[in-house]
Amino acid sequence: MTRAQRFARFAAQAVAVSAALGLVGWPLTVHWSGHAALPAMGLGCGISLVAALAAGVLVVMLPGETPMARMNRAMLAMMVRLGVVVVLGALAVVDGAFPHAPLLIWVAVAYAALLPVEVRFALV
């Protein structure tokens, strides 16, 4: 399987996980925070998805011929992912257009849900 095919499969899995989170989280978010929090839920999941895809691009670009190279590549990708989430999350909070609590909760939930997908992609 080529790198592009692997990335396409990873991106499809990440989008599927994010969509599943949205479907499961929709009624919970409405119950806890009201309909006004739904855009924050979408943005939170979107931030984590963008971060996972950025890390995936990094995994595709860096070589991983040896087990040590794959491990280093995975660690670097996770650091980049964390950095992207922190920057985008901070920008969304500072903007103030979305309720902070649902936004940050969904960033964290989506981050945790997408992490196994990314680790599997980075190490295989």
N, C-alpha and C positions, 0 to 999 in steps of 0.2 A: 504494500500500500504506500502510495506516495505521501509526501508531507502535506500537500494540499488536500488530499483525500482524508488524511488523519485530522487535519484542522477542521475540515467541513463536518466530519462526524462529531468532533468535539463541540463545535459551535451548535450543531443541531441538538446535541444532548444538553448543552447549557441552556439553550432557548426553551427546550422542553421542560427542564427542571424549573426555570423561571415561570413559565406558563402554568405549571402545576401549582407552584406556590401562590400565584395570583388567584387561581381558582379556589384553592383551599382557604386562602387568606381573605378573600372578598367578604364572606359573611362574618368572619371574626373581626375584621377591621370595622365593618359597619356597626357591629354590635358594641364594640368597645369604644370607638371614637366617632362614629357617625359617617354619613356619606361624604362629608368634607375631607375625610382622611384618605379616601381612595386614591386621589392623585399622589399623595405622599407615599402610599404603598407602592404604586406603580413606579414612582421615581426611585424609591429605595431599592426595589428589585432591579430596576434598570441600571442603577449605579453599580451594583454588584455584578451584573451581567457584563457591563462594559469593562470592568476591572478584570473579570475572568477572561474575556476575549483578548484583552491587552496582554495578559500573561500567556495566553495560548499562542499569540503571534510570536512572543519572545521564545517560547519553547520550539516553535517551528523554525525560527531563524538560527538558533544556536545548535551546534553539533552535539551529538550524544552517542558517540561510538562506544565508549566504555561505561561501566556502571558508575564510576566516580563522576564522569562528565554528565551523565543523566541526573545524578543526585545534585550536583552543583547547579545544573540548569533548572531543576525543580525548585531549589531554594531561592535562586535569583528570581524566578517567575513569581513565587509566593511573596517575596519582598516588593516586587513591582506591583503586584495585585493589591497588597496592603496600602502602598503609597497612593495608588489611583483611588482606592476607596476613601482614604482619609482626605485627600484633596477635594474630590468631587462631593463627598459628604459635607465637608466644611463649607464649601461654596454654597451648597443647597441650604445649609442651616443659616449661614450669614445672609443669604438672600431674603429669608423670612417669608417667602411666598407659600410655604407648606408648613403644616403643623409639625413641630420638631419631634415629638415623641413617636408618632407612627412612622415618620421618615426614618429615624435612627433605628427603631426596632426592626423595620423591614430590611434596612441595609444589613444589619447583623444576621437576621434569619437567612436572607438570601446568600450572604457571604458564607455562612456555615453550610448551607445546602449545596452550594456550588463547589466547595472545597474538595470533596471526594472526586468529583468529575474532573477537576483540574489535576489533582495528584495522580489519578490513574492515567490521564493523558500525558503528563510530564514524565512518568517513570516507565511507561511501556514503549 
